[in-house]
Amino acid sequence: MPSTPAPFPIGTPGVPWGDAERAQWRASVTKRRDVAADVTSVLPRLAVRFELITYGALQYGDFAAPLVLLKSRAWNDALPLAMVTGGVHGYETSGVAGALLFAERDAGGFEGRLNLLIAPCVSPWAYERVQRWNADAVDPNRSFKADGAAAEARHLMAFVAPYRGRFLAHLDLHETTDSDEAEFRPALAARDGKVFVPGVIPDGFYLVDDAANPQPGFQQAIIEAVAKVTHIAEPDAQGQLIGEPLKSRGVVHYDVKSVGLCAGLTHARFTTTTEVYPDSPRTTAAQCNEAQAAAVRAGLEFALRQT
């Protein structure tokens, strides 16, 4: 018989967390890396091509950090607009590194063709603690909607609001990791007073398309580009990835706006959420970063061909 997962160490099984449990969880996670060293210090050398825009600030106890994005310095209102977001889930390292890699190395190839907004680290508190949630035990990537509870999402939504309706493309860069099964999904079940049901982590890269606005050509252009960098996830025995039916090679669908995913933030024509698998023995951290940058390049090139 399969073993029964051990109860999560915080809270009472079957009872949703209250303020005391959230505070206990917050005290249990500690700083493991530094957003100023890894992200903020990189931004000044991008200032030749981008304006550095502070669109808000986070304050959690003694933690304080500005929320910064990059805006094309050669902005031209006659050009299409695209957005790249990373670090919505702070623990997903290649989302942050991939967004910065694209900004520094590849964005110049789109100058004069696109206006770019790049938010490389949406959740700096979670980045430093290698966590999925913010300090309030709220998932920012379920908060990009009117009643969303995460400050990280509210700040970015407020900044983007004047541009909404003008976006051609939006790529939100994520990872699926072994810690999803080992830590984050058990924590979610405990927080919500539910029973944790184990799942399967896909081995490889995949994409989440918008069920309300599917763009199969856009998704497949990205898959084809990324397949040259790292492997694409295969479906499980039920023909699914992360419990969702496979729509095409490496692509599943979510109703991104109703769920509150960041990819629904801009109401862009072409949207996707990337998912790399950094724990695979078949890839490296550098390949994961390259896969993210390749996804952005391929997605933007495809979108521009449709204009």
Number of C-alpha atoms within 10 A of each C-alpha: 3 4 5 9 11 8 14 16 11 16 21 14 18 13 13 15 19 11 9 11 17 18 14 12 19 15 10 9 14 12 12 10 12 14 18 14 9 14 16 16 10 13 20 11 10 15 15 10 17 23 19 17 15 12 16 17 14 16 12 11 7 5 10 12 16 15 21 22 22 23 19 24 15 15 16 14 10 10 15 18 23 23 26 24 25 28 29 31 27 25 25 25 21 28 31 28 25 29 28 28 19 22 24 17 11 16 22 13 10 15 17 14 15 23 23 26 21 26 26 30 28 24 30 29 27 25 27 19 20 19 24 26 24 23 24 15 20 18 23 27 22 19 24 28 21 10 9 18 17 22 21 25 24 19 16 20 20 12 14 17 11 9 12 14 13 16 20 23 26 30 27 29 34 27 25 22 20 17 15 17 17 11 13 16 17 22 22 20 18 24 24 15 16 15 14 19 11 12 12 13 19 23 24 23 26 29 27 24 25 22 13 12 16 19 15 15 13 21 28 19 18 27 27 16 17 26 16 11 19 20 20 23 21 17 19 16 7 10 12 18 25 14 14 15 15 19 15 13 16 25 26 22 20 17 16 25 20 14 15 21 23 28 28 22 23 24 18 21 16 26 31 29 26 27 27 32 28 24 18 15 8 12 17 14 16 13 18 27 25 21 29 32 26 24 29 29 21 20 25 23 16 19 20 15 7 8 7
